Amino acid sequence: MSVIDDSLDKIEKDREDTAQGNSTRAVHGGTQRRKAFNSLNTPIVQTATYTFGDTQELIDYMERKTWGDGDDREEYGRYGNPTVAAVERKLAALDGGEDAVLYASGMAAVTSLLLSVLPAGSHIVMTDDCYRRTRQFCLTFLKRFGIETTVVPMGDHAAMEAAIVPKKTRFIISESPTNPYLRIADLEKISQLGKQYRVLTLIDSTFATPVNQRPIEYGIDFVLHSATKYLSGHNDLLAGVVIGRSDRIQALRDARGVLGGIVDPQNAYLLDRGIKTLGVRVRQQNATALAVAEFLDQHPRIERVWYPGLLSHPDYAVAAKQMSGFGGVVSFEVAGDLKATSQFIDRLKIPYIAPSLGGVESLIEQPALMSYYEKTTEERLALGIKDNLVRFAIGIEDSDDILEDLSQALRS
């Protein structure tokens, strides 16, 4: 390595040491100062395979003599890509982890993680308000491999501890905030239980983002995001990421080469571009969501509001302790039945009726129809989903416009 390269590496390291703010990390975190072709943005390396100059270069690579020299050298696209690797470094820096591994979707991330780590006959403890597809995977698919899952009430740490089976339980899994009631996991308590019983801990931090919450700082082993949501921020790609300790992440990266849940370099580039505005987007979404929650909390046609930034939320104290912002999603119950709630949603002019969250456009949905349409009212109630429940994912539109839109829909 030349003197110039050494100097550049030192400058880059010094630069990362000073990149402490969320927005600074989102733009510069984990990013190489000098990129290929002196490009400002990370280039898209659109290739499925990689070449070797001669046999000795191939041998050096196979013997790992050239690994870690900064060139992101690979042999085949399923094992890695320089564009993807650049985004992984940025995501690790954002969440305060040593390394990150990127997947084709959030579900590819969680399923690959569990399939890679869990042996047959092991056991999982999971909180009940986790994403329903994650619950479905654990309770249905993993059961085929003799892996059992115990679901415990969110916030009941005594039940969580009681559910742990020594030498058999391998994971404690929770989401924070949860979907759709925005419950907040006490990260410190979950981390303590994991360390006490030598059980790995996983937090799905999709709703929080690294701007509002950094579970690794509380001792959580793995942090997961559906990068489709806030990290991308534009509703135009699918991706997922797991962040954690470097040796554990490298094992997941090796397993990804077998399981195949890789992300396309074009999507990785779009994700990198979206992440750069994460801080400014999330701060505005936090502010608007809090204003919306406070407005709805005082409205006579709203029965209940679920938002961790309100004193009425059951986990307000925990959220205030471990979150720097309360997120951009507000869930609430309209005074009325299934039809009346649908009529309210149809009167809104700004949000689109759609699943997902975290993008620049506001999205709204009635979970009873969007996610649980095939179930009866009674079956939905058994799952905690009311017919009059609404989930509002705030975009970056002006707060006053969103409040006025809600007001006119409730008036009419």
Contacts in CASP RR format, 6 or more apart in sequence:
PFRMAT RR
TARGET T0000
AUTHOR 0000-0000-0000
METHOD contacts of the structure
MODEL  1
MSVIDDSLDKIEKDREDTAQGNSTRAVHGGTQRRKAFNSLNTPIVQTATY
TFGDTQELIDYMERKTWGDGDDREEYGRYGNPTVAAVERKLAALDGGEDA
VLYASGMAAVTSLLLSVLPAGSHIVMTDDCYRRTRQFCLTFLKRFGIETT
VVPMGDHAAMEAAIVPKKTRFIISESPTNPYLRIADLEKISQLGKQYRVL
TLIDSTFATPVNQRPIEYGIDFVLHSATKYLSGHNDLLAGVVIGRSDRIQ
ALRDARGVLGGIVDPQNAYLLDRGIKTLGVRVRQQNATALAVAEFLDQHP
RIERVWYPGLLSHPDYAVAAKQMSGFGGVVSFEVAGDLKATSQFIDRLKI
PYIAPSLGGVESLIEQPALMSYYEKTTEERLALGIKDNLVRFAIGIEDSD
DILEDLSQALRS
1 9 0 8 1.000
8 33 0 8 1.000
8 34 0 8 1.000
11 33 0 8 1.000
12 32 0 8 1.000
12 33 0 8 1.000
15 28 0 8 1.000
15 33 0 8 1.000
16 28 0 8 1.000
16 29 0 8 1.000
16 30 0 8 1.000
16 93 0 8 1.000
19 25 0 8 1.000
19 28 0 8 1.000
19 29 0 8 1.000
19 93 0 8 1.000
22 94 0 8 1.000
22 210 0 8 1.000
22 211 0 8 1.000
22 278 0 8 1.000
22 279 0 8 1.000
22 282 0 8 1.000
23 278 0 8 1.000
23 279 0 8 1.000
23 280 0 8 1.000
25 90 0 8 1.000
25 93 0 8 1.000
25 94 0 8 1.000
25 210 0 8 1.000
26 90 0 8 1.000
26 94 0 8 1.000
26 211 0 8 1.000
26 275 0 8 1.000
26 276 0 8 1.000
26 277 0 8 1.000
26 278 0 8 1.000
26 279 0 8 1.000
27 276 0 8 1.000
29 89 0 8 1.000
29 90 0 8 1.000
29 93 0 8 1.000
29 94 0 8 1.000
30 86 0 8 1.000
30 89 0 8 1.000
30 90 0 8 1.000
30 92 0 8 1.000
30 93 0 8 1.000
31 42 0 8 1.000
31 86 0 8 1.000
31 89 0 8 1.000
31 90 0 8 1.000
32 70 0 8 1.000
32 86 0 8 1.000
35 41 0 8 1.000
35 42 0 8 1.000
35 43 0 8 1.000
36 43 0 8 1.000
36 82 0 8 1.000
37 43 0 8 1.000
41 269 0 8 1.000
41 272 0 8 1.000
41 273 0 8 1.000
42 83 0 8 1.000
42 86 0 8 1.000
42 87 0 8 1.000
42 269 0 8 1.000
42 272 0 8 1.000
43 82 0 8 1.000
43 83 0 8 1.000
44 83 0 8 1.000
44 265 0 8 1.000
44 266 0 8 1.000
44 268 0 8 1.000
44 269 0 8 1.000
45 81 0 8 1.000
45 82 0 8 1.000
45 83 0 8 1.000
45 265 0 8 1.000
46 265 0 8 1.000
46 266 0 8 1.000
47 77 0 8 1.000
47 81 0 8 1.000
48 76 0 8 1.000
48 77 0 8 1.000
49 75 0 8 1.000
49 76 0 8 1.000
49 77 0 8 1.000
50 73 0 8 1.000
50 74 0 8 1.000
50 75 0 8 1.000
50 76 0 8 1.000
50 77 0 8 1.000
52 58 0 8 1.000
52 61 0 8 1.000
57 66 0 8 1.000
60 66 0 8 1.000
61 67 0 8 1.000
61 73 0 8 1.000
61 75 0 8 1.000
66 73 0 8 1.000
67 73 0 8 1.000
72 80 0 8 1.000
72 81 0 8 1.000
72 82 0 8 1.000
72 85 0 8 1.000
72 86 0 8 1.000
74 80 0 8 1.000
74 81 0 8 1.000
74 82 0 8 1.000
77 262 0 8 1.000
78 256 0 8 1.000
78 257 0 8 1.000
78 260 0 8 1.000
78 262 0 8 1.000
79 257 0 8 1.000
80 253 0 8 1.000
80 262 0 8 1.000
81 262 0 8 1.000
81 265 0 8 1.000
81 268 0 8 1.000
83 265 0 8 1.000
83 268 0 8 1.000
83 269 0 8 1.000
83 272 0 8 1.000
84 102 0 8 1.000
84 262 0 8 1.000
84 263 0 8 1.000
84 265 0 8 1.000
84 268 0 8 1.000
86 268 0 8 1.000
86 272 0 8 1.000
87 102 0 8 1.000
87 268 0 8 1.000
87 269 0 8 1.000
87 271 0 8 1.000
87 272 0 8 1.000
87 275 0 8 1.000
88 99 0 8 1.000
88 100 0 8 1.000
88 101 0 8 1.000
88 102 0 8 1.000
88 241 0 8 1.000
89 100 0 8 1.000
90 272 0 8 1.000
90 275 0 8 1.000
91 100 0 8 1.000
91 102 0 8 1.000
91 225 0 8 1.000
91 227 0 8 1.000
91 231 0 8 1.000
91 241 0 8 1.000
91 243 0 8 1.000
91 275 0 8 1.000
92 98 0 8 1.000
92 99 0 8 1.000
92 100 0 8 1.000
92 243 0 8 1.000
92 244 0 8 1.000
92 249 0 8 1.000
94 210 0 8 1.000
94 275 0 8 1.000
94 278 0 8 1.000
95 205 0 8 1.000
95 210 0 8 1.000
95 214 0 8 1.000
95 215 0 8 1.000
95 216 0 8 1.000
95 223 0 8 1.000
95 243 0 8 1.000
95 244 0 8 1.000
96 210 0 8 1.000
96 214 0 8 1.000
96 216 0 8 1.000
96 217 0 8 1.000
96 243 0 8 1.000
97 216 0 8 1.000
97 223 0 8 1.000
97 243 0 8 1.000
97 244 0 8 1.000
97 245 0 8 1.000
98 244 0 8 1.000
98 245 0 8 1.000
98 246 0 8 1.000
98 249 0 8 1.000
99 243 0 8 1.000
99 244 0 8 1.000
99 245 0 8 1.000
99 246 0 8 1.000
99 249 0 8 1.000
99 250 0 8 1.000
100 241 0 8 1.000
100 242 0 8 1.000
100 243 0 8 1.000
100 244 0 8 1.000
100 249 0 8 1.000
101 109 0 8 1.000
101 241 0 8 1.000
101 242 0 8 1.000
101 249 0 8 1.000
101 252 0 8 1.000
101 253 0 8 1.000
101 256 0 8 1.000
102 227 0 8 1.000
102 239 0 8 1.000
102 240 0 8 1.000
102 241 0 8 1.000
102 263 0 8 1.000
102 268 0 8 1.000
102 271 0 8 1.000
103 109 0 8 1.000
103 112 0 8 1.000
103 239 0 8 1.000
103 240 0 8 1.000
103 241 0 8 1.000
103 242 0 8 1.000
103 256 0 8 1.000
103 261 0 8 1.000
103 262 0 8 1.000
103 263 0 8 1.000
104 238 0 8 1.000
104 239 0 8 1.000
104 240 0 8 1.000
104 261 0 8 1.000
104 262 0 8 1.000
104 263 0 8 1.000
104 264 0 8 1.000
105 226 0 8 1.000
105 228 0 8 1.000
105 238 0 8 1.000
105 239 0 8 1.000
105 240 0 8 1.000
106 206 0 8 1.000
106 224 0 8 1.000
106 225 0 8 1.000
106 226 0 8 1.000
106 227 0 8 1.000
106 228 0 8 1.000
106 238 0 8 1.000
106 239 0 8 1.000
106 240 0 8 1.000
106 241 0 8 1.000
107 133 0 8 1.000
107 134 0 8 1.000
107 137 0 8 1.000
107 226 0 8 1.000
108 240 0 8 1.000
108 261 0 8 1.000
109 224 0 8 1.000
109 225 0 8 1.000
109 226 0 8 1.000
109 240 0 8 1.000
109 241 0 8 1.000
109 242 0 8 1.000
110 134 0 8 1.000
110 137 0 8 1.000
110 202 0 8 1.000
110 204 0 8 1.000
110 224 0 8 1.000
110 242 0 8 1.000
111 137 0 8 1.000
111 141 0 8 1.000
112 242 0 8 1.000
112 252 0 8 1.000
112 255 0 8 1.000
112 256 0 8 1.000
112 259 0 8 1.000
112 261 0 8 1.000
113 202 0 8 1.000
113 222 0 8 1.000
113 224 0 8 1.000
113 242 0 8 1.000
113 252 0 8 1.000
114 124 0 8 1.000
114 137 0 8 1.000
114 138 0 8 1.000
114 142 0 8 1.000
114 171 0 8 1.000
115 255 0 8 1.000
115 259 0 8 1.000
116 251 0 8 1.000
116 252 0 8 1.000
116 255 0 8 1.000
116 259 0 8 1.000
117 170 0 8 1.000
117 171 0 8 1.000
117 200 0 8 1.000
118 124 0 8 1.000
118 142 0 8 1.000
118 145 0 8 1.000
118 147 0 8 1.000
118 170 0 8 1.000
118 171 0 8 1.000
119 170 0 8 1.000
120 145 0 8 1.000
120 146 0 8 1.000
120 147 0 8 1.000
121 145 0 8 1.000
121 146 0 8 1.000
121 147 0 8 1.000
121 148 0 8 1.000
121 168 0 8 1.000
122 147 0 8 1.000
122 148 0 8 1.000
122 168 0 8 1.000
122 169 0 8 1.000
122 170 0 8 1.000
123 147 0 8 1.000
123 148 0 8 1.000
123 149 0 8 1.000
123 150 0 8 1.000
123 165 0 8 1.000
123 168 0 8 1.000
123 169 0 8 1.000
123 170 0 8 1.000
124 138 0 8 1.000
124 142 0 8 1.000
124 147 0 8 1.000
124 148 0 8 1.000
124 149 0 8 1.000
124 150 0 8 1.000
124 169 0 8 1.000
124 170 0 8 1.000
124 171 0 8 1.000
124 172 0 8 1.000
124 173 0 8 1.000
125 149 0 8 1.000
125 150 0 8 1.000
125 152 0 8 1.000
125 160 0 8 1.000
125 163 0 8 1.000
125 164 0 8 1.000
125 169 0 8 1.000
125 171 0 8 1.000
125 172 0 8 1.000
125 173 0 8 1.000
125 199 0 8 1.000
126 134 0 8 1.000
126 135 0 8 1.000
126 138 0 8 1.000
126 149 0 8 1.000
126 150 0 8 1.000
126 151 0 8 1.000
126 152 0 8 1.000
126 172 0 8 1.000
126 173 0 8 1.000
126 174 0 8 1.000
127 151 0 8 1.000
127 152 0 8 1.000
127 153 0 8 1.000
127 154 0 8 1.000
127 155 0 8 1.000
127 160 0 8 1.000
127 173 0 8 1.000
127 174 0 8 1.000
127 175 0 8 1.000
127 178 0 8 1.000
127 183 0 8 1.000
127 185 0 8 1.000
128 151 0 8 1.000
128 152 0 8 1.000
128 153 0 8 1.000
128 154 0 8 1.000
129 154 0 8 1.000
129 175 0 8 1.000
129 178 0 8 1.000
129 179 0 8 1.000
129 181 0 8 1.000
129 183 0 8 1.000
130 173 0 8 1.000
130 174 0 8 1.000
130 175 0 8 1.000
130 178 0 8 1.000
130 204 0 8 1.000
131 175 0 8 1.000
131 178 0 8 1.000
131 179 0 8 1.000
131 204 0 8 1.000
132 179 0 8 1.000
132 371 0 8 1.000
134 173 0 8 1.000
134 175 0 8 1.000
134 204 0 8 1.000
135 149 0 8 1.000
135 151 0 8 1.000
138 147 0 8 1.000
138 149 0 8 1.000
138 173 0 8 1.000
139 149 0 8 1.000
139 151 0 8 1.000
142 149 0 8 1.000
143 149 0 8 1.000
150 163 0 8 1.000
152 159 0 8 1.000
152 160 0 8 1.000
152 163 0 8 1.000
153 159 0 8 1.000
154 174 0 8 1.000
154 178 0 8 1.000
154 183 0 8 1.000
154 185 0 8 1.000
155 183 0 8 1.000
155 185 0 8 1.000
155 186 0 8 1.000
155 315 0 8 1.000
157 186 0 8 1.000
157 189 0 8 1.000
157 190 0 8 1.000
157 193 0 8 1.000
160 172 0 8 1.000
160 190 0 8 1.000
160 193 0 8 1.000
161 193 0 8 1.000
161 197 0 8 1.000
163 169 0 8 1.000
164 172 0 8 1.000
164 193 0 8 1.000
164 197 0 8 1.000
164 199 0 8 1.000
166 197 0 8 1.000
169 197 0 8 1.000
169 199 0 8 1.000
170 199 0 8 1.000
170 200 0 8 1.000
171 199 0 8 1.000
171 200 0 8 1.000
171 201 0 8 1.000
171 202 0 8 1.000
172 190 0 8 1.000
172 193 0 8 1.000
172 194 0 8 1.000
172 199 0 8 1.000
172 200 0 8 1.000
172 201 0 8 1.000
172 202 0 8 1.000
173 201 0 8 1.000
173 202 0 8 1.000
173 204 0 8 1.000
174 185 0 8 1.000
174 190 0 8 1.000
174 202 0 8 1.000
174 203 0 8 1.000
174 204 0 8 1.000
175 185 0 8 1.000
175 203 0 8 1.000
175 204 0 8 1.000
175 205 0 8 1.000
175 206 0 8 1.000
175 207 0 8 1.000
176 183 0 8 1.000
176 184 0 8 1.000
176 185 0 8 1.000
176 187 0 8 1.000
176 203 0 8 1.000
176 204 0 8 1.000
176 205 0 8 1.000
176 207 0 8 1.000
176 208 0 8 1.000
176 213 0 8 1.000
176 215 0 8 1.000
177 183 0 8 1.000
177 184 0 8 1.000
177 207 0 8 1.000
177 208 0 8 1.000
177 308 0 8 1.000
177 319 0 8 1.000
177 327 0 8 1.000
177 329 0 8 1.000
178 184 0 8 1.000
178 185 0 8 1.000
178 207 0 8 1.000
179 207 0 8 1.000
179 329 0 8 1.000
179 391 0 8 1.000
180 306 0 8 1.000
180 329 0 8 1.000
180 331 0 8 1.000
180 367 0 8 1.000
180 385 0 8 1.000
180 389 0 8 1.000
180 391 0 8 1.000
181 306 0 8 1.000
181 331 0 8 1.000
182 207 0 8 1.000
182 306 0 8 1.000
182 307 0 8 1.000
182 308 0 8 1.000
182 313 0 8 1.000
182 329 0 8 1.000
182 331 0 8 1.000
183 314 0 8 1.000
183 315 0 8 1.000
184 308 0 8 1.000
184 315 0 8 1.000
184 318 0 8 1.000
184 319 0 8 1.000
184 322 0 8 1.000
184 323 0 8 1.000
185 203 0 8 1.000
185 318 0 8 1.000
186 318 0 8 1.000
186 322 0 8 1.000
187 203 0 8 1.000
187 213 0 8 1.000
187 215 0 8 1.000
187 218 0 8 1.000
187 219 0 8 1.000
187 220 0 8 1.000
187 322 0 8 1.000
188 218 0 8 1.000
188 322 0 8 1.000
190 201 0 8 1.000
190 203 0 8 1.000
190 220 0 8 1.000
191 201 0 8 1.000
191 218 0 8 1.000
191 219 0 8 1.000
191 220 0 8 1.000
193 199 0 8 1.000
193 201 0 8 1.000
194 200 0 8 1.000
194 201 0 8 1.000
195 219 0 8 1.000
200 221 0 8 1.000
200 222 0 8 1.000
201 219 0 8 1.000
201 220 0 8 1.000
201 221 0 8 1.000
201 222 0 8 1.000
202 220 0 8 1.000
202 221 0 8 1.000
202 222 0 8 1.000
202 223 0 8 1.000
202 224 0 8 1.000
203 215 0 8 1.000
203 220 0 8 1.000
203 222 0 8 1.000
203 223 0 8 1.000
203 224 0 8 1.000
204 224 0 8 1.000
204 225 0 8 1.000
204 226 0 8 1.000
205 213 0 8 1.000
205 215 0 8 1.000
205 223 0 8 1.000
205 224 0 8 1.000
205 225 0 8 1.000
206 224 0 8 1.000
206 225 0 8 1.000
206 226 0 8 1.000
206 229 0 8 1.000
206 230 0 8 1.000
207 229 0 8 1.000
207 327 0 8 1.000
207 328 0 8 1.000
207 329 0 8 1.000
207 357 0 8 1.000
208 323 0 8 1.000
208 327 0 8 1.000
209 225 0 8 1.000
209 230 0 8 1.000
209 231 0 8 1.000
209 278 0 8 1.000
209 282 0 8 1.000
209 327 0 8 1.000
210 278 0 8 1.000
211 278 0 8 1.000
211 279 0 8 1.000
211 282 0 8 1.000
211 283 0 8 1.000
211 324 0 8 1.000
211 325 0 8 1.000
212 282 0 8 1.000
212 286 0 8 1.000
212 323 0 8 1.000
212 324 0 8 1.000
212 325 0 8 1.000
212 326 0 8 1.000
212 327 0 8 1.000
213 322 0 8 1.000
213 323 0 8 1.000
213 324 0 8 1.000
213 325 0 8 1.000
214 223 0 8 1.000
215 223 0 8 1.000
216 223 0 8 1.000
216 243 0 8 1.000
216 244 0 8 1.000
218 322 0 8 1.000
221 244 0 8 1.000
221 245 0 8 1.000
221 248 0 8 1.000
222 242 0 8 1.000
222 243 0 8 1.000
222 244 0 8 1.000
222 248 0 8 1.000
223 242 0 8 1.000
223 243 0 8 1.000
223 244 0 8 1.000
224 240 0 8 1.000
224 241 0 8 1.000
224 242 0 8 1.000
224 243 0 8 1.000
225 231 0 8 1.000
225 240 0 8 1.000
225 241 0 8 1.000
225 243 0 8 1.000
226 239 0 8 1.000
226 240 0 8 1.000
227 237 0 8 1.000
227 239 0 8 1.000
227 240 0 8 1.000
227 241 0 8 1.000
227 271 0 8 1.000
228 235 0 8 1.000
228 237 0 8 1.000
228 238 0 8 1.000
228 239 0 8 1.000
228 240 0 8 1.000
228 356 0 8 1.000
229 356 0 8 1.000
229 357 0 8 1.000
229 358 0 8 1.000
229 359 0 8 1.000
230 278 0 8 1.000
230 281 0 8 1.000
230 282 0 8 1.000
230 285 0 8 1.000
230 357 0 8 1.000
230 358 0 8 1.000
230 359 0 8 1.000
231 239 0 8 1.000
231 241 0 8 1.000
231 271 0 8 1.000
231 274 0 8 1.000
231 275 0 8 1.000
231 278 0 8 1.000
232 239 0 8 1.000
232 270 0 8 1.000
232 271 0 8 1.000
232 274 0 8 1.000
232 275 0 8 1.000
232 359 0 8 1.000
233 274 0 8 1.000
233 277 0 8 1.000
233 278 0 8 1.000
233 281 0 8 1.000
233 358 0 8 1.000
233 359 0 8 1.000
233 360 0 8 1.000
234 270 0 8 1.000
234 274 0 8 1.000
234 359 0 8 1.000
234 360 0 8 1.000
235 356 0 8 1.000
235 358 0 8 1.000
235 359 0 8 1.000
235 360 0 8 1.000
235 361 0 8 1.000
236 270 0 8 1.000
237 267 0 8 1.000
237 270 0 8 1.000
237 271 0 8 1.000
238 267 0 8 1.000
239 263 0 8 1.000
239 267 0 8 1.000
239 268 0 8 1.000
239 271 0 8 1.000
240 263 0 8 1.000
242 249 0 8 1.000
242 252 0 8 1.000
243 249 0 8 1.000
256 262 0 8 1.000
263 271 0 8 1.000
281 359 0 8 1.000
281 360 0 8 1.000
281 396 0 8 1.000
282 327 0 8 1.000
282 328 0 8 1.000
284 395 0 8 1.000
284 396 0 8 1.000
285 327 0 8 1.000
285 328 0 8 1.000
285 358 0 8 1.000
285 394 0 8 1.000
285 395 0 8 1.000
285 396 0 8 1.000
286 325 0 8 1.000
286 326 0 8 1.000
286 327 0 8 1.000
286 328 0 8 1.000
287 399 0 8 1.000
288 328 0 8 1.000
288 394 0 8 1.000
288 395 0 8 1.000
288 396 0 8 1.000
288 397 0 8 1.000
288 399 0 8 1.000
288 402 0 8 1.000
289 307 0 8 1.000
289 326 0 8 1.000
289 327 0 8 1.000
289 328 0 8 1.000
289 329 0 8 1.000
289 330 0 8 1.000
289 394 0 8 1.000
290 307 0 8 1.000
290 309 0 8 1.000
290 326 0 8 1.000
291 399 0 8 1.000
291 403 0 8 1.000
292 330 0 8 1.000
292 392 0 8 1.000
292 394 0 8 1.000
292 399 0 8 1.000
292 402 0 8 1.000
292 403 0 8 1.000
292 406 0 8 1.000
293 305 0 8 1.000
293 307 0 8 1.000
293 309 0 8 1.000
293 310 0 8 1.000
293 330 0 8 1.000
293 332 0 8 1.000
294 310 0 8 1.000
295 403 0 8 1.000
295 406 0 8 1.000
295 407 0 8 1.000
296 302 0 8 1.000
296 305 0 8 1.000
296 330 0 8 1.000
296 332 0 8 1.000
296 406 0 8 1.000
297 305 0 8 1.000
297 307 0 8 1.000
297 310 0 8 1.000
297 312 0 8 1.000
299 410 0 8 1.000
300 335 0 8 1.000
301 334 0 8 1.000
301 335 0 8 1.000
301 410 0 8 1.000
302 332 0 8 1.000
302 333 0 8 1.000
302 334 0 8 1.000
302 335 0 8 1.000
302 410 0 8 1.000
303 332 0 8 1.000
303 333 0 8 1.000
303 334 0 8 1.000
303 335 0 8 1.000
303 336 0 8 1.000
303 388 0 8 1.000
304 332 0 8 1.000
304 333 0 8 1.000
305 312 0 8 1.000
305 330 0 8 1.000
305 331 0 8 1.000
305 332 0 8 1.000
305 333 0 8 1.000
306 313 0 8 1.000
306 330 0 8 1.000
306 331 0 8 1.000
306 332 0 8 1.000
307 313 0 8 1.000
307 326 0 8 1.000
307 330 0 8 1.000
307 331 0 8 1.000
308 315 0 8 1.000
308 316 0 8 1.000
308 319 0 8 1.000
308 323 0 8 1.000
308 326 0 8 1.000
308 327 0 8 1.000
309 316 0 8 1.000
309 319 0 8 1.000
309 320 0 8 1.000
309 326 0 8 1.000
310 316 0 8 1.000
313 319 0 8 1.000
319 326 0 8 1.000
328 357 0 8 1.000
328 358 0 8 1.000
328 393 0 8 1.000
328 394 0 8 1.000
328 395 0 8 1.000
329 357 0 8 1.000
329 358 0 8 1.000
329 391 0 8 1.000
329 392 0 8 1.000
329 393 0 8 1.000
329 394 0 8 1.000
330 391 0 8 1.000
330 392 0 8 1.000
330 394 0 8 1.000
331 389 0 8 1.000
331 390 0 8 1.000
331 391 0 8 1.000
331 392 0 8 1.000
332 389 0 8 1.000
332 390 0 8 1.000
332 392 0 8 1.000
333 386 0 8 1.000
333 388 0 8 1.000
333 389 0 8 1.000
333 390 0 8 1.000
334 340 0 8 1.000
334 341 0 8 1.000
334 344 0 8 1.000
334 388 0 8 1.000
334 390 0 8 1.000
335 388 0 8 1.000
336 388 0 8 1.000
337 387 0 8 1.000
337 388 0 8 1.000
338 366 0 8 1.000
338 368 0 8 1.000
338 369 0 8 1.000
338 377 0 8 1.000
338 387 0 8 1.000
338 388 0 8 1.000
340 388 0 8 1.000
341 366 0 8 1.000
341 387 0 8 1.000
341 388 0 8 1.000
341 389 0 8 1.000
341 390 0 8 1.000
342 366 0 8 1.000
342 369 0 8 1.000
344 390 0 8 1.000
344 409 0 8 1.000
344 410 0 8 1.000
345 353 0 8 1.000
345 364 0 8 1.000
345 365 0 8 1.000
345 366 0 8 1.000
345 390 0 8 1.000
345 409 0 8 1.000
347 408 0 8 1.000
347 409 0 8 1.000
347 412 0 8 1.000
348 364 0 8 1.000
348 405 0 8 1.000
348 406 0 8 1.000
348 409 0 8 1.000
349 405 0 8 1.000
349 408 0 8 1.000
349 409 0 8 1.000
350 362 0 8 1.000
350 397 0 8 1.000
350 401 0 8 1.000
350 402 0 8 1.000
350 405 0 8 1.000
351 361 0 8 1.000
351 362 0 8 1.000
351 363 0 8 1.000
351 364 0 8 1.000
351 392 0 8 1.000
351 393 0 8 1.000
351 405 0 8 1.000
352 361 0 8 1.000
352 362 0 8 1.000
352 363 0 8 1.000
352 364 0 8 1.000
353 363 0 8 1.000
353 364 0 8 1.000
353 365 0 8 1.000
354 363 0 8 1.000
354 364 0 8 1.000
354 365 0 8 1.000
355 363 0 8 1.000
355 365 0 8 1.000
355 370 0 8 1.000
355 371 0 8 1.000
356 363 0 8 1.000
356 393 0 8 1.000
357 363 0 8 1.000
357 391 0 8 1.000
357 393 0 8 1.000
358 393 0 8 1.000
358 395 0 8 1.000
359 393 0 8 1.000
359 395 0 8 1.000
359 396 0 8 1.000
360 395 0 8 1.000
360 396 0 8 1.000
361 395 0 8 1.000
361 397 0 8 1.000
362 392 0 8 1.000
362 393 0 8 1.000
362 394 0 8 1.000
362 395 0 8 1.000
362 397 0 8 1.000
362 402 0 8 1.000
363 392 0 8 1.000
363 393 0 8 1.000
363 395 0 8 1.000
364 390 0 8 1.000
364 391 0 8 1.000
364 392 0 8 1.000
364 393 0 8 1.000
365 371 0 8 1.000
365 390 0 8 1.000
365 391 0 8 1.000
366 387 0 8 1.000
366 389 0 8 1.000
366 390 0 8 1.000
366 391 0 8 1.000
367 385 0 8 1.000
367 389 0 8 1.000
367 391 0 8 1.000
368 377 0 8 1.000
368 380 0 8 1.000
368 385 0 8 1.000
368 386 0 8 1.000
368 387 0 8 1.000
368 389 0 8 1.000
371 385 0 8 1.000
372 379 0 8 1.000
372 380 0 8 1.000
372 383 0 8 1.000
372 385 0 8 1.000
375 383 0 8 1.000
377 387 0 8 1.000
380 386 0 8 1.000
380 387 0 8 1.000
394 402 0 8 1.000
END
